[in-house]
């Protein structure tokens, strides 16, 4: 109605268009909405997705360190994240997920979301 772009919604199971352009960038696709296209560095996008899946799985607010990393990765999406940030996220994931693999976590999230619909 007011000719503004729709607000993007977080979807942990969203699959990006893996269009690489020589520098391992991932282009975010959002229903053809040109205003929301960002060229993410591949590693930054993976780290951002890992944090988002962690948030969806844990169902609690994230602590200050993880929140700071999420903000830094989001703000610097076109740059590779620092190694210490990757290590910190991996440490958090290991402590909370107890060596579960990503597929198992995604299945739990899907089950939670489908049971909420009924």
JODASUL-V930216 format. One record per residue. N is the residue number from 1. RES is the residue in one letter. PHI is phi in whole degrees, -180 to 180 (999 if undefined). Layout:
n->N res->RES phi->PHI
n->N res->RES phi->PHI
This chain:
n->1 res->X phi->999
n->2 res->X phi->-103
n->3 res->X phi->56
n->4 res->X phi->-112
n->5 res->X phi->-66
n->6 res->X phi->-68
n->7 res->X phi->-73
n->8 res->X phi->-73
n->9 res->X phi->-105
n->10 res->X phi->-75
n->11 res->X phi->-133
n->12 res->X phi->-65
n->13 res->X phi->-102
n->14 res->X phi->-67
n->15 res->X phi->-106
n->16 res->X phi->-80
n->17 res->X phi->-73
n->18 res->X phi->-84
n->19 res->X phi->-87
n->20 res->X phi->-96
n->21 res->X phi->-129
n->22 res->X phi->83
n->23 res->X phi->-126
n->24 res->X phi->57
n->25 res->X phi->-87
n->26 res->X phi->-113
n->27 res->X phi->-97
n->28 res->X phi->-79
n->29 res->X phi->-109
n->30 res->X phi->-137
n->31 res->X phi->50
n->32 res->X phi->76
n->33 res->X phi->-79
n->34 res->X phi->-66
n->35 res->X phi->-71
n->36 res->X phi->-101
n->37 res->X phi->-79
n->38 res->X phi->-131
n->39 res->X phi->-97
n->40 res->X phi->-85
n->41 res->X phi->-69
n->42 res->X phi->-54
n->43 res->X phi->-66
n->44 res->X phi->-65
n->45 res->X phi->-67
n->46 res->X phi->-63
n->47 res->X phi->-66
n->48 res->X phi->-62
n->49 res->X phi->-63
n->50 res->X phi->-62
n->51 res->X phi->-65
n->52 res->X phi->-65
n->53 res->X phi->-66
n->54 res->X phi->-59
n->55 res->X phi->-63
n->56 res->X phi->-64
n->57 res->X phi->-74
n->58 res->X phi->-73
n->59 res->X phi->59
n->60 res->X phi->-133
n->61 res->X phi->-71
n->62 res->X phi->-83
n->63 res->X phi->-73
n->64 res->X phi->-65
n->65 res->X phi->-67
n->66 res->X phi->-66
n->67 res->X phi->-65
n->68 res->X phi->-63
n->69 res->X phi->-64
n->70 res->X phi->-59
n->71 res->X phi->-65
n->72 res->X phi->-63
n->73 res->X phi->-65
n->74 res->X phi->-66
n->75 res->X phi->-70
n->76 res->X phi->-110
n->77 res->X phi->-62
n->78 res->X phi->-91
n->79 res->X phi->-120
n->80 res->X phi->-69
n->81 res->X phi->-69
n->82 res->X phi->-70
n->83 res->X phi->-59
n->84 res->X phi->-66
n->85 res->X phi->-71
n->86 res->X phi->-63
n->87 res->X phi->-63
n->88 res->X phi->-64
n->89 res->X phi->-65
n->90 res->X phi->-60
n->91 res->X phi->-64
n->92 res->X phi->-61
n->93 res->X phi->-62
n->94 res->X phi->-65
n->95 res->X phi->-68
n->96 res->X phi->-89
n->97 res->X phi->-87
n->98 res->X phi->51
n->99 res->X phi->63
n->100 res->X phi->-76
n->101 res->X phi->-88
n->102 res->X phi->-58
n->103 res->X phi->-61
n->104 res->X phi->-65
n->105 res->X phi->-64
n->106 res->X phi->-63
n->107 res->X phi->-62
n->108 res->X phi->-63
n->109 res->X phi->-63
n->110 res->X phi->-62
n->111 res->X phi->-62
n->112 res->X phi->-61
n->113 res->X phi->-70
n->114 res->X phi->-73
n->115 res->X phi->-72
n->116 res->X phi->-72
n->117 res->X phi->-75
n->118 res->X phi->-101
